[in-house]
């Protein structure tokens, strides 16, 4: 009996991670970079962050194949001050740069109470929450900003300039998994506009403008020379500007509008920068930050917010731990082929 | 010839500041607290931040008169780690607590690259931008969070929990005044709802809910047991939650819903906490952060955003420097009476 092309096959996290690592390594990354990206991508797939799971593999491979991103870059960690670490990612991915600085950064935040990591010359093509969640599991508060590539029009403007520029935050809880959010400062993700265009659907108002800078609900008009709008009007726009300043101007990375990948057909990964701030809440005057976090969440539930940031991912994760990570058989076959299996 | 009650009278900044300081001192603050609050309040009036200018004086005095806030509190600065400063504001105002920690905080950020100030047991009744702008004038990047008092319903909820919880950011520019924003994480300020109610106007959609947690455009229904909505849906709500965690849970201050002022009729100032993060951008890998800031602003202008955050305040400030700060004669007379003049 043969499985149909669309029947789901269930993999363990380790199986999926190892498969993805083989794919990355076969397409030009070092073993270490492959391990880091595979872990990140498998975690997104496991947690139901579909737009940042195996869906991203073709983009990664296309960028690697174009010579635009260096899959073998060795991040250079620079210890510049008691609470300030810089990394030159060497034109490689941001996640290995973060991994390379991690121990130094943890030592600094434990010693100083707060520490900053400034990554530049880096490509971030993943979700941002996997960068912050692990620090909350160490009892730290983490805040990260990454700029991306021009797709968002500044408030009141007519043409795209900012990236979707997400902000991610993680905090330890008294019980259970950390409180984590990861939010784009655009009103909608690029991928969701593409899906709406494919399905012939109109978008809600306030999500984008056309090539003339006029508001439109037509996803095709947004994609065809138009732009996304920031979330929440001028406020989201100000936050997106802040992300450009923190992730690029401060780190020494490119703004979302500065890189030119026209010489690398197939390039898809934005070449920018990333900022990460870690805080040790045990230095604060609360008896237990994590317990205070529980108090807030309990009151949020009483006020009627029954789902907290990160909850959906944790539910998916728990399910995947029992059932495995479901992939359509055809999808898995494609991945295995990319791994040369 | 006598000036009519509504004719504007123009005061210099120093004249207004000194008048306000006399009022504060006469109503129970120490000279130092009076000087700090007067400077802050006069600056808001000068810059056209009308809702945080002399408009706030009755609220300050009412809170002082109720015994709810301690106008003579001596902030206790705690040097807890190489990059972490705490202040117990002693039930007084947040601005004198910030002033007391300022020199230590500046020394730490210069040494460490980043530094954190955690203020607790404090009342913040002012705009947040005056807390961050001065640091950008020293070449630093500043980010601050303050929680306030229950008025905002969490996303998907039915009753108020969060404060209007503003976030303020300041960064130095290559030319001219710093880039500064100060944005409430609520869709609208409480004061603007009160004004709409007084004028009998309907609000746009998405600004508030009634006492049953149902969306309403009626400002009276919002004020009468209803609540404000966060800006930008679930994203603004997540940011408001983050402000509660940073400004209260981390500092050791009260959440916006925790304090009970019912024993102090007339109390108006929220008794919470405030977090401030300073970053020295010279530790980053940009040759000049301030010049990079100029590059971004120039491109924002090209993309059609012709007004940058803070611009309106600076224009008002420049005008006030030439013409003085205009106050209706009746308003000035009231202030002079409060000062016992």
Interface residues (C-beta under 8 A of the other chain):
Chain A: X78 X80 X81 X82 X83 X84 X86 X88 X111 X112 X113 X114 X115 X116 X118 X120 X141 X153 X154 X155 X156 X157 X158 X159 X160 X161 X167 X169 X171 X179 X181 X183 X185 X213 X231 X232 X233 X235 X236 X237 X238 X239 X241 X242 X244 X245 X246 X248 X249 X250 X251 X252 X255 X257 X277 X279 X280 X281 X283 X284 X285 X286 X289 X292 X293 X295 X296 X299 X300 X303 X304 X305 X306 X307 X309
Chain B: X78 X80 X81 X82 X83 X84 X86 X88 X111 X112 X113 X114 X115 X116 X118 X120 X141 X153 X154 X155 X156 X157 X158 X159 X160 X161 X167 X169 X171 X179 X181 X183 X213 X231 X232 X233 X235 X236 X237 X238 X239 X241 X242 X244 X245 X246 X248 X249 X250 X251 X252 X255 X257 X277 X279 X280 X281 X283 X284 X285 X286 X289 X292 X293 X295 X296 X299 X300 X302 X303 X304 X305 X306 X307 X309
